[in-house]
Amino acid sequence: MNCVREIRREIMPGVYMTCLQTDKFKTGLLSVNLLTRLSRETAAKNALIPSVLRRGTVSSPDLNAMAARLDSLYGARLEPAVRKKGEIQCVGFWADFVDEAWLPQGEGLLEKVAALVGEVLLQPNTRGGLLLPGYVDGEKEKLLEDIRARVNDKISYSRYRLTELMCPAEDYAVDVLGTEEEAEAVGYVALTRHYRALLASSPVEVFYCGTADPDRAERAVRDALATLPRGELDMDLGTDIRMNTVEEAPRVFTDVLDVTQGKLAVGYRLGAAMEDPDMAALRVMNAVFGGGVSSKLFMNVREKLSLCYFADSAVDLMKGVMMVLSGIEVKDYDQALAEIGRQLQAVKDGLITDEELHAAKVGLMNDLLSAADSAGALESFWLGQNLLGLEYGPEELAALVEDVTRDDVVKAAAGIECDAVYFLRGSEEDEDAED
């Protein structure tokens, strides 16, 4: 049985379900995602909700009871999920569990897992109709720790800071976990109110992967979500795409922290390519430029010129931005920045060898096809496709990548403009001490 994507169906008002029936995996996967606008005012609340709900339900009121419940389901797992897709925040849960093909007949494990997911989402442990203060405060401290720990991973922190500084007036600047200030201000009464509003107003994306018949999986989910409140749904979710740069010249930002290696991050707008985006060509363009070990950034800036310890690029096709992240010596800042620009210009000018184009496409195709080896990767892929309104799977996208030409890559790169440069460096005293 091959992975076959069923037509994405609306199984309840504003609830859409994607099923992949396959016998490739020994575990099944079920995810439920509430979709809401990413905003500075609500991001921290949204990020907090699934962790608080996971603490306990009406019938399994605490973590010990939840653990026992999962153990009774052959060691199933149920975890919170908070993701950022463009300017959409996806809030919910994923569960993985032994696929019933490996269990005695009649277990009904899919229905039991779906029921638990629905219970965690819709029937949390409350007192007087309010989320428990102890659960909210405990999870809030964990969220604050995660927000404060962002700075510990300097590469991720550089990406976060570049996004924040590059897009100051756009929701895209908001981190998926929200800000420390907003998180600290969350109280259990306000969080309960927000949770109820989120349930009523959010479109929902459900994903199932396993051997069960899709009709059966849909029935299990409909039963599990039968009490989901439906108010005025915010179906106009999407991501605003800015075609042009904020200012005529790239904006430059610098932070000084206790680091021994500089982190140079460069942000670009994809421009006219996002008017009618060729997703395959844009992916190949990024792979040729900096998205792999055969790319121009890796082969020239890193290997040939030794201007950086690492350098790679990534595109967000929902937002129409591309970012380059690199680790450099502070003294090489000007030369590294200039060389990154030269390599992008070479792509725009079509100075792409047959070997570079072939290697970029093969690498991309391998990455796409390997997504079919993981239920989690498939879930993430289809969530992105559904939000983009695209209906082709990894295999079909890999075939489109194979057909991309050099001219397609040049066209995809033609309108790219540098919008912002961010440099994370150590203090001058630290650099003088190293010298």
N, C-alpha and C positions, 0 to 999 in steps of 0.2 A: 504494500500500500504506500503510495507516494504522498508527500505533503500536498494537499489540495485545499486551496483557500475557498471556502464557501462564500457566496455572495454576502456581503456585510448587510445584516438585516436589523431593522428596528424592531426589537422584541417587546418593548414597552414604550410609552411616550418619552422620547428623548434618550432612550437606552438602546445603544447599538452593540451588536455582538458579532465578533469575528471568530469563526471556528476553523481550526486546522485538524482534520482527522488524519492521524498517522500512527503507524505502529513502530516508528523509528526509535522512540524513547521508552525507557522503563518507568518513567514518571510522567504524570500529567501535570499540566499547569493551568491555573485559573487566575485571572487578574480582573480587578474592578477599579476603574479610574474615574473620579469625578473631575470634570474639566471646568476651570474657572480662569478668569482674567488674572494675569500676574500684575500685582500692584504693590507698591511700597506699604500701603496701609494694611493689607490683608495677608501678605506672603507668610509672615511668621505665624499667624493664626492658622493658616491652612497647613503649614508644615507641622504644626503641633497636633492637629486633630487626629491623624491616624495613629500616632504613638499613644495618645491618651485613650483612644477607643480600644487599642490592642491590650490595654491593661486588664480589661475584664468586661463581661457581659452580664445580663440579668441572670442567666443560668450558670455561668462560669465567672464568678465575680472578681477573681484576682489572678495574678500570674501563675500561681501554683495550680489553680483549677484549670486555667487555659492550657498549661503544659500537660496536665493529665488528659484533657480532652483531645489534644493533638496526638498524644501517645496512643490513645484508643483508636485513632484513625491511622494506624500503622505508621506512626511517626511522621505524620504530615507536618509541613511547616507553613506558618502564616506570618507574613512580615509586612510592616508599613512600607508604602512607596510614595515618595514625593519627587516629582521630576519637573524639569523646565523644558518645554518644547516651544521654541520661539518666544512668544509673549503669552503663552498658555501655561498655567500651572496644573499639573496632573497629580491628583491626591487620591490615594486609596490603598489597596492591598494586593499582594500576590500570594498565591498558595501553590506549593507543589506537593505531590502525593504519589504513592505507588499507583501506577496505572493498573486498571482492573484486569487487563490481560494477564497479569501476573498473580492474580488473586482467585480464590474460589468463586464460582459463579454465584450471583445473588447478593454480593456484599453491598452494592449500592453506595460505594465509597464516594463517587462523584457527587451524588445528591447530598451526602453528609458533609462533605467539604464545602460545597456551595452554600448549604444551610448555615455552616459556621461563619463563612465570610459575610453572608447577609446579616447574621446575628451581631457580629462585631461592628458592622457598619451602622445598623439600624436599632440595636437594642443594647446600648452600653450600660454599664453599671452606673446608676445615678442615685441621687438622694433628693427628694422633692422635685424631681424633674430636671435637676442640674447635674452636670458632670462633677465628679468628686474632686474637691479642692486638693486633696493629697495627691491624686493622680495627675492633676493639671500642674501643680507646683513641681512635682518630681520630674515630669517630662519637660517642663519649661527649663529646669536647670540643665538637663541633658542637651536641649536645643541651644541654650546659651553657650555651653561648652563647645559644641560643634561650630557655632558661629565664631567664637573667639579663636578656635583652633585653625581657622582658615589660613592665618598668617604662617602657620608652621610648614605648610607645603608651599614653598616659594613659587613653584611653577604654576600651580592652581591659583595661588594668590595673585600672581601677575596677570593671569587671564581674567580673574574677577575684577581687578583694578582697571585693566584696560577697558573691559566692558562698561564698568561704572563711569569712567571718565569719557569714553568715546560717545556714549549714548545718554547724556545727562537728562534729557527731556523725554526719553523713551522708556516704556515699561521694560524693555529688554535689559536695562541697566540693573534691574532689581535681581538680587540673588534669590535662588529657589528657597533658601532658609529664612529670608527676610533679614532685617537689621537687628542688632543687639537692643536698640532702644525700643523698637516695636515689640520684641519678644519679652523684654522685661515688664512691659506695661500690660501684658495679657493677664486677665483674671478669669476665674472659673465661670462667673455669671456671663461675662461678655463672650467668652469662648463658646459657651452653650448656645447663646443666641446666634452666634456666627455659624456654628455647626448646623443648626436647624435651617438657617437661610441657605447654606451651601447645599444641603441635601435637596432642598426644594427648587433651587434655581439652576443646578448644574446639569448639563448633558453628561452622559455616562458612556464610556467605552469599556466593553467587556471582551476579554480574549480567553479562548479555551484551546488547548492543544493536547491531544491524546487520542485514544482509540475509540472513544464513545461516538455514537452516531450524533451528528450535529443537532438533530431535532430533540434528542434526549438531553443534550447539554443545554439547549435553550430552555427546555421545560424546567430543568433543575435551577437555572438562574432566575427564571421568571418567578418560580415559587420562593426562592431565597429573597428576592427583592420585591415581593408582593406588596409590602407596606411602605415602599419608598415614596415619600411625599413628592408630588409634582405640582409646582406652582407655575409662575411665569418663568419659563426657561430662557436662559441667555444663550440663544443659538447663534448669535452673531459673533462668536469667538473667532479670533484670528490674530494675525501678526501684521502690524503696520511695517511696510518695507520702505525705507528711505533710499532713494536712488542716488542722491548726490551727497557729497561730504558736508559736514556742518559748516566749515569755513573753507575759504579758497585754498589756503595752505594747510598742510597737516598740523594738528595741534600736538605739542610735545609736553609730556608730564614726567616728573621724576619723583620717586620716593627714596628715602634713605633709611635703611634698616641694617641690622647687624648681619650682613651676609658677606661671604668671601668670594662669591661668584655673581656677577651681574646677570640680571634677567631682562632681556630686551623683547618687548612684545609690540607688534605692529598690527594695527587694525585697518581693514579695507572695506569699502562698499563695493558690491558687485555691479552696481549700476544698471545699465540698459539690459543686461542679460536677464534681469529679474522681471522684465515686462512680459516675456513669454518664455519662462525658463526651460532650457533643455537640461534636465536633471543629470542625464548620463554624461553630457559634454562638460558640465560644470564639475562633476566628480573627477573626470579624467583630467581636466585642467588643473585642479588642485593637486592631483597625484603627480602630474608632470612637474609642477612648480615646487611643492614641498611636502606632499603627503605620503612619502615612503622613502625607502633606502635607495631607490633609483632616481629620486627627484633631483632637480637642479640645486635646491638648497642643500641637500645632503651631500651630493657629489662635488659641488663647487665650493660653497661657503664653508662647509665643515671639512670635507676630505682634502680637497685641492688647496684651499687657502688657509685652512686651520684657523678660521676666525671665530669658531664657536665650538662648544662642547657638544651641543645638539642644536638642531634647527628643524622645525617642521611646521606645516600649515594645516589648517582645518577650515572647512566651510560650513556654515549654518544655512542650509537651503531654505529654511522657513523664514529667516530674517534677511537673507541677502548680504551676509557679512563673511569676510574671511579674516582669519587671524594667524599670524606667524608668532611662534614662541621659540626663543633661543636662549642659551646660556653662554655668556661671553666674559672675557676679561674687560674691565672698565676701560682700559686704554684702547681697546679695539672698537669702541662704540661707533665712532664716525665711519670707520671703514666697513664694519659689519652692516650697519644700516644702509650704506650706499650700495653694498654688494647685494643685499636682499632686493633692493629696488632694481638693480641691473638684471638680476635673474628673472624678475617678473616682467621686465621690459622685453627680455629675450623671448618669453612665452608669447607676449603680445605680438612680437615681430615674426613669429613663426619659426624661430631658430630652435627647432625641436627635431632631433635626429629620429630616424626610424626606430632605433634601439630604445631611445627614451620613451617614445610613444607606446611601443610594444610592451616594455617593462611596466609602465604605468597602468596599462589596461589589464595585463595579466595579474598584477598585484591586486587591483580593484576587484577583478572577477573572482579571484581566490577568496578575498575577504567576504564578498557577497554570498558566494556559494557555501562558505563555512558557516554562515548564519543558520543554514538549515541543519547544522549539527547540534544546535542548542535551542531548546524550547524558549529559554529566556531571551536569547538573541532574536528569535522570531517574533516574540511578543513585542520587544522594543521596536523592531523594524516595522511591524504592522501598525503599531500605535502611531509612529511617524507618518507612514503612508496614509493612514486614515485622516490624520489632521491636515495633510497636504491635499487630500482629495484624490489620491492616486490609487489605482487598482492593481498594479502589477507587483508580483512577488520578487524575491531575490534572484531567482533563475531568469525571469524575464528582464530584470534590470541588468543582469550580467550580460545578456544577449545584446541589449541596447549599448552597453559599454563597449562591447566588442566591435560594434559598427561605427564608433566615433572616429572621425578623421582629424587630421592635423588642422584643416580649415575650421572644423567644429570647435576645436580647442581655442584657436585664435579668436573666433567670434565670441566665445564665452568669456575670454579674458579682455576683450577690447575696451570695455567700459569701466574696468576696475580702477578705483582711485584710493590712494592712501588717505585715511581720515585722521588717524591718531597714532602717536608713538608713545609708549610707556617704557620707562627704564627704572628698574629696581636696582639700586647700587648700595654699597657700603659707604660708611663715612670716610671723608678724606683722611682722617687720622688713622683709620684701619688700613687704608690703602698705602699710606706712607709707611706704616709699620711693616707691611708685607714687603715693600720695596727695600 
